[in-house]
């Protein structure tokens, strides 16, 4: 996503500037080329030598410095760049950018860049400065200019207090860069996604479940968010909550809704409620086909001499089939994990559940299936099949969304 991209990193004079070398390192690790511009005060928090060494380029910190590569560096940098990141953006710099004031290397570069290229802004300041009405006005003005404006995070601040004002961490800034560089082809589309396993309770301490990690569904949610969709993720219990959900919530707070569920019935109810307002539903969750008829109120204990345990179970509601029956001018995508007669069974599900596309997984392929970071799938519609090689789940997600957007489903 960032390989080969030219990124200008603009740093203003806040304590969070000490985090920017890590951001530069991550951007370069992903294959981006980075150049740095700063206010003079920024160099009180991070040295020019550090920034020059990490980026491999001179730092643009003085409009009139004799060592500048160009006489109008603030024009040449935006022309070179694919993207500009301003981090940290102090209250002072936010006010300047919102008011069109360009009186130093950073703000002149921003003024020339904002109408040409995508810009990511990551504010950082004291919580009292964050709540200042002038600062709030600056947030509003910048948001209307089409920049990718992150909100401040809450937590411990450098002044010793706790509140809202922390700059987002480097991984969030990198993801914001990816999103800002992704064409917003799903803007205005409401996408509902199911992900992960379900848990069907046996008693207060035991449940029936499966090996789904949720990685495929979360990768799909991430790809949809990158393309500008309004995403609702209905997720069964999985560690992916910890690793990704905070990132999405911070970056796309107005376009991302998480609905955590446990059981197949809870997932069905959540999906049914959201389906009415959805344009696209992608059902990647591994939903239990069966659930215990009744969960015991107390822990079931093994009795002396007992050699068997019978667990009466009943069939759960088929979410894909239920949504397919009420589908209007919507797109419905399902998944099939098969161990035998894979294509035949997937095509049968496609037709019987009124799906537009089914993604066929197979446990027969090494590196695919539950828990892996890679997957090998076949995309099947009523009259086409597309076989994909083993890819990362993020790339598989991109291919699935490409198929939804293309004439494949028209």
C-alpha positions in Angstrom: 0.0 0.0 0.0 2.8 2.5 0.9 5.5 1.0 -1.3 7.0 3.6 -3.6 4.9 6.4 -2.2 6.4 9.8 -1.5 5.4 11.1 2.0 6.2 14.5 3.5 6.1 14.3 7.3 5.5 17.7 8.9 6.4 18.1 12.6 5.4 21.0 14.9 6.6 21.9 18.3 4.9 19.5 20.7 6.3 16.9 23.1 4.7 14.2 20.9 7.4 15.0 18.3 9.6 12.5 20.0 7.4 9.7 18.5 7.9 10.8 14.9 11.2 9.0 14.3 9.3 5.7 14.9 6.6 6.8 12.4 9.3 7.6 9.8 10.9 4.2 10.4 7.6 2.4 9.9 6.8 4.3 6.7 10.2 3.5 5.3 9.9 -0.1 6.3 6.8 -0.3 4.2 8.7 1.0 1.2 7.8 4.7 1.3 10.2 7.5 0.7 10.0 10.2 3.4 11.0 13.8 3.5 10.6 16.0 6.6 9.6 19.5 7.2 9.4 21.1 10.7 8.7 24.3 12.6 11.8 25.6 14.4 10.2 24.7 17.8 9.8 21.1 16.7 13.6 20.8 16.7 13.5 21.4 20.5 12.0 18.0 20.9 13.6 15.9 18.1 17.0 16.6 16.6 17.5 17.5 12.9 20.3 15.0 12.8 17.9 12.2 13.8 15.4 13.2 11.2 17.9 13.6 8.5 19.5 10.2 9.3 16.2 8.3 9.4 14.7 9.9 6.2 18.0 10.0 4.3 17.2 13.6 3.2 17.9 17.1 4.5 15.2 18.5 6.8 13.3 21.6 5.7 13.0 23.7 8.8 13.8 27.3 7.6 12.2 28.9 4.6 15.3 31.0 3.9 18.0 28.5 4.8 20.9 28.6 2.3 21.1 24.7 2.4 17.6 24.2 1.0 17.6 22.0 -2.2 15.2 24.4 -3.9 14.5 28.2 -3.6 10.8 27.4 -3.0 11.0 24.2 -1.0 7.4 24.6 0.2 6.3 24.2 -3.4 8.7 21.5 -4.6 7.8 19.2 -1.7 4.1 19.1 -2.4 4.8 18.5 -6.1 7.0 15.6 -5.1 4.7 14.2 -2.5 1.8 11.7 -2.8 0.7 12.5 0.8 1.6 14.8 3.7 1.3 13.9 7.3 1.3 16.7 10.0 2.1 15.1 13.3 2.0 16.3 15.9 -0.2 19.2 15.0 -0.2 21.5 18.0 -3.1 23.9 18.8 -1.0 26.7 17.4 -0.4 25.0 14.1 -4.0 23.8 13.8 -5.1 27.4 14.1 -2.7 28.5 11.5 -3.6 25.8 9.0 -7.3 26.5 9.5 -6.8 30.2 9.0 -4.6 30.0 6.0 -1.5 31.4 7.9 1.7 30.2 6.3 4.7 31.8 8.1 7.2 28.9 8.5 8.5 25.9 6.7 5.7 23.6 7.9 2.7 25.8 7.3 3.9 27.1 3.9 4.3 23.4 2.8 0.9 22.5 4.1 -0.8 25.6 2.4 0.7 24.5 -0.9 -0.1 20.8 -0.4 -3.7 20.8 0.9 -5.3 21.6 -2.4 -3.1 19.2 -4.3 -2.6 16.0 -2.3 -4.1 14.0 0.5 -3.2 15.3 4.0 -3.3 13.4 7.3 -3.3 15.6 10.5 -2.7 14.1 13.9 -3.3 16.7 16.7 -1.6 16.7 20.1 -2.0 19.1 22.9 -3.0 19.6 26.6 -6.6 18.6 27.3 -7.5 22.2 28.2 -6.2 23.5 24.9 -8.1 20.7 23.2 -11.3 22.0 24.7 -10.6 25.6 23.8 -13.4 26.9 21.5 -10.9 28.3 19.0 -9.3 24.8 18.8 -12.7 23.2 18.2 -13.3 25.8 15.5 -10.0 24.9 13.8 -11.0 21.2 13.9 -14.2 22.0 12.2 -12.6 24.2 9.5 -10.0 21.6 8.7 -12.5 18.8 8.5 -14.4 20.8 5.8 -11.2 21.1 3.7 -11.2 17.4 3.0 -8.1 16.5 5.1 -7.9 13.2 7.0 -8.2 14.6 10.5 -7.6 12.2 13.4 -9.0 13.0 16.8 -6.8 13.1 19.8 -6.6 10.1 22.0 -7.3 10.0 25.8 -4.7 9.1 28.3 -1.8 10.4 30.4 -0.5 13.8 29.2 3.0 15.2 29.4 1.8 17.9 31.8 0.9 15.3 34.4 -2.8 15.2 33.9 -5.1 12.7 32.2 -7.5 13.7 29.5 -8.0 14.0 25.7 -5.0 15.4 23.9 -2.6 12.6 23.2 -1.4 12.1 19.6 -2.5 8.8 18.0 0.3 6.1 18.0 2.4 5.4 15.0 0.5 2.3 13.9 -2.7 4.4 13.7 -0.9 7.1 11.7 0.4 4.5 9.2 -3.1 3.1 8.8 -4.5 6.6 8.3 -1.9 7.1 5.6 -3.0 3.9 3.9 -6.7 5.0 4.1 -5.9 8.5 2.8 -4.1 7.0 -0.2 -6.9 4.6 -1.0 -9.5 5.7 -3.6 -12.8 6.1 -1.8 -14.8 3.9 -4.1 -17.2 2.7 -1.3 -17.9 6.2 0.0 -21.6 6.4 0.9 -22.0 2.6 1.0 -23.1 0.9 4.2 -21.4 -2.4 4.6 -22.3 -5.0 7.2 -19.8 -7.7 8.0 -19.9 -10.7 10.2 -16.7 -12.2 11.5 -15.2 -14.7 13.9 -16.8 -17.7 15.6 -19.9 -18.1 17.8 -20.0 -19.7 21.1 -23.0 -21.9 22.1 -23.2 -22.3 25.8 -23.4 -25.8 27.4 -23.2 -24.5 31.0 -21.7 -21.5 32.8 -18.1 -22.7 32.0 -18.3 -24.6 28.8 -19.3 -23.9 25.2 -19.3 -25.3 21.7 -17.3 -23.3 19.1 -14.9 -23.6 16.2 -11.4 -22.6 15.3 -12.2 -19.3 13.5 -9.8 -16.5 14.4 -11.9 -13.7 12.7 -8.8 -12.6 10.7 -10.6 -12.8 7.3 -13.6 -10.8 8.5 -11.5 -8.1 10.1 -9.3 -7.8 7.0 -12.5 -7.3 5.0 -13.7 -4.6 7.4 -10.3 -2.9 7.2 -10.4 -2.9 3.4 -14.0 -1.5 3.3 -12.9 1.3 5.7 -9.9 2.1 3.6 -12.3 2.6 0.6 -14.6 4.9 2.6 -17.5 2.7 3.5 -19.7 3.0 6.6 -18.9 -0.3 8.2 -20.8 -2.3 10.8 -18.8 -5.3 12.1 -20.8 -8.0 13.9 -18.1 -10.0 15.6 -18.0 -13.1 17.6 -15.4 -13.5 20.4 -11.9 -13.3 19.0 -8.5 -11.9 19.9 -8.9 -9.6 16.9 -10.8 -7.3 19.2 -7.6 -6.4 20.9 -5.3 -6.1 17.9 -7.4 -4.1 15.5 -10.6 -2.7 16.9 -9.0 0.2 18.8 -7.2 1.2 15.7 -10.4 1.4 13.6 -12.3 3.2 16.3 -9.7 5.9 16.6 -9.3 6.5 12.8 -12.8 6.0 11.5 -14.8 6.8 14.6 -17.8 8.1 12.6 -17.8 5.3 10.0 -17.2 2.2 12.1 -19.6 0.4 14.5 -18.7 -2.8 16.4 -21.4 -5.1 17.6 -19.9 -7.8 19.7 -21.9 -11.0 20.0 -21.4 -14.5 21.5 -24.0 -16.9 20.1 -25.4 -17.7 16.7 -28.8 -16.4 17.8 -27.2 -13.1 18.9 -25.4 -12.8 15.5 -28.6 -13.5 13.6 -30.5 -10.9 15.6 -27.8 -8.3 15.0 -27.5 -9.1 11.3 -31.2 -9.0 10.8 -31.5 -5.6 12.5 -28.7 -4.1 10.4 -29.6 -5.7 7.1 -32.5 -3.3 6.4 -30.2 -0.3 6.2 -27.2 -2.1 4.5 -26.2 -1.8 0.9 -23.8 -4.8 1.1 -23.5 -7.7 3.6 -20.4 -9.9 3.7 -21.0 -12.9 5.9 -17.5 -14.3 6.7 -18.3 -15.5 10.3 -18.1 -19.2 11.1 -21.5 -19.5 12.7 -22.4 -22.6 14.6 -24.9 -24.9 12.7 -26.0 -26.4 16.0 -26.6 -25.2 19.5 -27.4 -27.0 22.8 -31.2 -27.2 23.3 -30.8 -25.7 26.7 -27.8 -24.4 28.6 -27.5 -25.7 32.1 -27.8 -23.1 34.9 -25.0 -24.8 36.9 -21.8 -26.5 35.9 -22.5 -30.1 34.6 -20.5 -32.5 36.8 -19.2 -35.9 35.8 -21.0 -38.6 37.8 -19.2 -41.6 39.3 -19.0 -44.4 36.8 -20.3 -42.2 33.9 -18.8 -43.2 30.5 -20.9 -41.1 28.1 -22.4 -37.7 27.9 -25.3 -36.9 25.5 -25.8 -33.2 24.5 -29.1 -32.6 22.8 -28.7 -29.9 20.1 -30.9 -28.0 17.8 -30.3 -26.3 14.5 -29.4 -22.6 14.5 -31.0 -20.0 12.2 -29.2 -19.8 8.8 -28.3 -16.2 8.6 -27.4 -16.1 4.9 -30.6 -17.8 3.9 -32.7 -15.5 6.1 -31.1 -12.4 4.6 -31.3 -13.8 1.1 -35.1 -14.1 1.4 -35.5 -10.4 2.2 -32.8 -9.0 -0.2 -33.9 -6.0 -2.2 -31.5 -3.9 -4.3 -28.6 -5.2 -2.1 -25.6 -7.3 -2.5 -25.2 -10.4 -0.3 -21.8 -12.2 -0.1 -21.4 -15.5 1.7 -18.5 -17.8 2.6 -18.3 -21.6 2.3 -15.7 -23.8 4.0 -15.8 -27.2 2.5 -13.9 -30.5 3.0 -15.4 -32.4 0.1 -17.2 -31.7 -3.2 -16.2 -28.1 -2.5 -17.3 -26.3 -5.7 -20.6 -28.2 -6.0 -21.5 -27.5 -2.4 -20.5 -23.8 -2.7 -22.6 -23.4 -5.9 -25.6 -25.1 -4.2 -25.3 -22.6 -1.3 -25.0 -19.7 -3.7 -28.3 -20.6 -5.3 -30.3 -21.7 -2.3 -29.4 -18.7 -0.2 -29.8 -16.1 -3.0 -26.2 -14.9 -2.8 -24.5 -12.7 -5.3 -21.1 -14.1 -4.6 -19.7 -16.9 -2.5 -16.1 -17.2 -1.3 -15.0 -20.8 -1.2 -12.4 -21.8 1.3 -10.8 -25.2 1.5 -9.0 -26.8 4.4 -7.1 -29.0 1.9 -4.7 -26.2 1.0 -1.7 -25.5 3.2 -1.6 -22.0 4.6 -5.3 -21.5 4.2 -8.2 -21.8 6.6 -8.6 -21.0 10.3 -5.9 -19.1 12.2 -3.6 -18.4 9.2 -2.6 -15.0 8.0 -2.9 -16.2 4.4 -5.8 -17.7 2.5 -6.6 -19.4 -0.8 -10.1 -18.9 -2.1 -12.3 -19.2 -5.2 -14.8 -16.4 -6.0 -18.0 -17.9 -7.4 -21.0 -16.1 -8.9 -23.9 -17.5 -10.8 -21.9 -17.7 -14.1 -18.2 -17.1 -13.2 -15.4 -18.6 -11.1 -12.2 -16.9 -10.2 -9.4 -18.9 -8.6 -7.0 -16.9 -6.4 -3.6 -18.1 -5.4 -2.4 -18.2 -1.8 -2.4 -14.6 -0.7 -2.4 -12.6 2.5 -5.9 -12.3 4.0 -5.6 -8.5 3.5 -5.0 -9.1 -0.2 -7.8 -11.6 -0.4 -10.1 -9.0 1.2 -9.0 -6.5 -1.5 -9.8 -9.0 -4.2 -13.2 -9.7 -2.7 -14.1 -6.0 -2.6 -12.8 -5.6 -6.1 -15.2 -8.3 -7.3 -18.1 -6.6 -5.5 -17.2 -3.3 -7.1 -16.7 -4.7 -10.6 -19.1 -5.8 -13.3 -18.7 -9.3 -11.8 -21.9 -8.7 -9.8 -23.6 -6.2 -12.1 
